[in-house]
């Protein structure tokens, strides 16, 4: 079965040339009550959220607003409500404890072999459940020269770092010239093998991913593009075309979705999104629990509900299409993978299982002595990883 990806119609009176210009989309972002009221029939709780001036910025591209006008689930991700203003629950400004793993401004070094580089704080759209509200949308734009050079110096000296993830904010709010500067400077550091670019732009402003941008990413390969679709309605014709253009040019695309209450917390929606992504050759990578940032309590699902969604998909959805259910331990403990428990009991030398469809079986442990393979060729690489000091303050 082939999937249909619908085109997104421009706002009335907007020429196609303007609508398909990412510069026009950025310039004409919806930011005020008046902007949103022109395109949405705002409810009282939504009007209250605008009037009470929530601490986190409000912005949407016109393109994404057009998607949201046709889908309540998509609308929930960009239109603020009075629920954002409620206290209670586990709401903290820095839910992942990133500040204590920041050895330099704009760097987060939580894991030995990879570093997050916050190259901008700006986004073309501010998701209401954003995990980094303490940083994003503070008008810091591109990292300043002093902090930029300090970050490069740290990365050059951290020889255990093999991977740098560009994030923010959204790195693709930067123009291609600035993006190339970052990619070029990172590629000049010999021990950095992989660069990831974390962006929601294929979702919220696909016209930003131009042919020139794709060629730029391909030029500094291997560069992985990590995007963030949450709902099948976000996969428009324009978004699908961008994904295919990227993978056609050798840029791998991985998707990181967040389970959101009232948006996608049902196995039918996760399946629909995942199958469409795989059809486009984008790998569903993570299915995250929503982090407890301020104003996001109403978006969070329970771990039990999330595990039940995953269990419903287990065995019914190809491994290619199954995202990894994970949560970030609040306070900076890192990611934890969550998997339904199919093990029913453990006896000496045996483990008993009941599979996704109810079939039971026994796995017998091997009755042999373990033989350690020769890993001398790779031992120095392994020891450097184990001995790496990193990021903690």
ChimeraX attribute file (.defattr): number of C-alpha atoms within 10 A of each C-alpha:
attribute: neighborCount
match mode: 1-to-1
recipient: residues
	/A:1	4
	/A:2	6
	/A:3	10
	/A:4	11
	/A:5	17
	/A:6	14
	/A:7	13
	/A:8	14
	/A:9	12
	/A:10	15
	/A:11	14
	/A:12	6
	/A:13	6
	/A:14	10
	/A:15	10
	/A:16	11
	/A:17	8
	/A:18	12
	/A:19	18
	/A:20	17
	/A:21	16
	/A:22	21
	/A:23	14
	/A:24	14
	/A:25	22
	/A:26	20
	/A:27	12
	/A:28	15
	/A:29	20
	/A:30	23
	/A:31	16
	/A:32	14
	/A:33	18
	/A:34	12
	/A:35	15
	/A:36	20
	/A:37	13
	/A:38	10
	/A:39	15
	/A:40	17
	/A:41	11
	/A:42	15
	/A:43	10
	/A:44	10
	/A:45	13
	/A:46	17
	/A:47	19
	/A:48	18
	/A:49	18
	/A:50	19
	/A:51	12
	/A:52	10
	/A:53	12
	/A:54	16
	/A:55	13
	/A:56	21
	/A:57	18
	/A:58	22
	/A:59	25
	/A:60	27
	/A:61	23
	/A:62	25
	/A:63	23
	/A:64	23
	/A:65	24
	/A:66	19
	/A:67	20
	/A:68	22
	/A:69	14
	/A:70	12
	/A:71	15
	/A:72	12
	/A:73	19
	/A:74	23
	/A:75	18
	/A:76	19
	/A:77	20
	/A:78	20
	/A:79	23
	/A:80	26
	/A:81	21
	/A:82	17
	/A:83	16
	/A:84	20
	/A:85	18
	/A:86	13
	/A:87	11
	/A:88	9
	/A:89	12
	/A:90	13
	/A:91	15
	/A:92	19
	/A:93	15
	/A:94	21
	/A:95	22
	/A:96	23
	/A:97	19
	/A:98	21
	/A:99	21
	/A:100	16
	/A:101	19
	/A:102	20
	/A:103	17
	/A:104	19
	/A:105	16
	/A:106	22
	/A:107	28
	/A:108	23
	/A:109	24
	/A:110	22
	/A:111	17
	/A:112	20
	/A:113	19
	/A:114	21
	/A:115	24
	/A:116	22
	/A:117	25
	/A:118	23
	/A:119	28
	/A:120	26
	/A:121	24
	/A:122	22
	/A:123	26
	/A:124	25
	/A:125	27
	/A:126	22
	/A:127	20
	/A:128	23
	/A:129	26
	/A:130	19
	/A:131	20
	/A:132	19
	/A:133	24
	/A:134	18
	/A:135	19
	/A:136	22
	/A:137	23
	/A:138	14
	/A:139	10
	/A:140	14
	/A:141	19
	/A:142	19
	/A:143	17
	/A:144	14
	/A:145	9
	/A:146	9
	/A:147	15
	/A:148	20
	/A:149	12
	/A:150	16
	/A:151	19
	/A:152	18
	/A:153	13
	/A:154	14
	/A:155	25
	/A:156	17
	/A:157	11
	/A:158	19
	/A:159	17
	/A:160	23
	/A:161	23
	/A:162	19
	/A:163	19
	/A:164	22
	/A:165	22
	/A:166	26
	/A:167	21
	/A:168	26
	/A:169	29
	/A:170	23
	/A:171	26
	/A:172	27
	/A:173	26
	/A:174	17
	/A:175	12
	/A:176	19
	/A:177	11
	/A:178	15
	/A:179	19
	/A:180	17
	/A:181	11
	/A:182	16
	/A:183	21
	/A:184	13
	/A:185	10
	/A:186	21
	/A:187	17
	/A:188	11
	/A:189	16
	/A:190	10
	/A:191	17
	/A:192	20
	/A:193	15
	/A:194	18
	/A:195	23
	/A:196	22
	/A:197	23
	/A:198	23
	/A:199	22
	/A:200	25
	/A:201	24
	/A:202	25
	/A:203	23
	/A:204	24
	/A:205	25
	/A:206	23
	/A:207	21
	/A:208	22
	/A:209	19
	/A:210	16
	/A:211	13
	/A:212	10
	/A:213	18
	/A:214	19
	/A:215	15
	/A:216	17
	/A:217	24
	/A:218	18
	/A:219	16
	/A:220	15
	/A:221	18
	/A:222	16
	/A:223	22
	/A:224	21
	/A:225	25
	/A:226	24
	/A:227	22
	/A:228	22
	/A:229	24
	/A:230	25
	/A:231	23
	/A:232	19
	/A:233	18
	/A:234	24
	/A:235	23
	/A:236	19
	/A:237	14
	/A:238	19
	/A:239	24
	/A:240	23
	/A:241	16
	/A:242	23
	/A:243	25
	/A:244	18
	/A:245	17
	/A:246	24
	/A:247	18
	/A:248	12
	/A:249	14
	/A:250	18
	/A:251	21
	/A:252	21
	/A:253	23
	/A:254	23
	/A:255	23
	/A:256	19
	/A:257	24
	/A:258	25
	/A:259	26
	/A:260	24
	/A:261	17
	/A:262	16
	/A:263	19
	/A:264	19
	/A:265	19
	/A:266	18
	/A:267	16
	/A:268	13
	/A:269	17
	/A:270	25
	/A:271	22
	/A:272	15
	/A:273	22
	/A:274	28
	/A:275	22
	/A:276	20
	/A:277	23
	/A:278	17
	/A:279	15
	/A:280	18
	/A:281	19
	/A:282	25
	/A:283	21
	/A:284	28
	/A:285	21
	/A:286	20
	/A:287	23
	/A:288	22
	/A:289	21
	/A:290	24
	/A:291	27
	/A:292	24
	/A:293	22
	/A:294	27
	/A:295	27
	/A:296	23
	/A:297	22
	/A:298	16
	/A:299	23
	/A:300	18
	/A:301	18
	/A:302	12
	/A:303	14
	/A:304	10
	/A:305	13
	/A:306	24
	/A:307	17
	/A:308	16
	/A:309	21
	/A:310	24
	/A:311	17
	/A:312	18
	/A:313	19
	/A:314	17
	/A:315	13
	/A:316	12
	/A:317	16
	/A:318	13
	/A:319	12
	/A:320	15
	/A:321	23
	/A:322	23
	/A:323	22
	/A:324	19
	/A:325	24
	/A:326	21
	/A:327	20
	/A:328	19
	/A:329	14
	/A:330	18
	/A:331	14
	/A:332	17
	/A:333	13
	/A:334	15
	/A:335	14
	/A:336	13
	/A:337	12
	/A:338	17
	/A:339	15
	/A:340	16
	/A:341	12
	/A:342	14
	/A:343	14
	/A:344	13
	/A:345	11
	/A:346	12
	/A:347	8
	/A:348	7
	/A:349	10
	/A:350	13
	/A:351	15
	/A:352	15
	/A:353	18
	/A:354	15
	/A:355	14
	/A:356	16
	/A:357	10
	/A:358	9
	/A:359	8
	/A:360	13
	/A:361	13
	/A:362	14
	/A:363	11
	/A:364	12
	/A:365	10
	/A:366	9
	/A:367	7
	/A:368	6
	/A:369	6
	/A:370	7
	/A:371	6
	/A:372	6
	/A:373	6
	/A:374	8
	/A:375	9
	/A:376	9
	/A:377	8
	/A:378	9
	/A:379	11
	/A:380	11
	/A:381	11
	/A:382	13
	/A:383	11
	/A:384	15
	/A:385	17
	/A:386	12
	/A:387	10
	/A:388	15
	/A:389	13
	/A:390	20
	/A:391	19
	/A:392	15
	/A:393	8
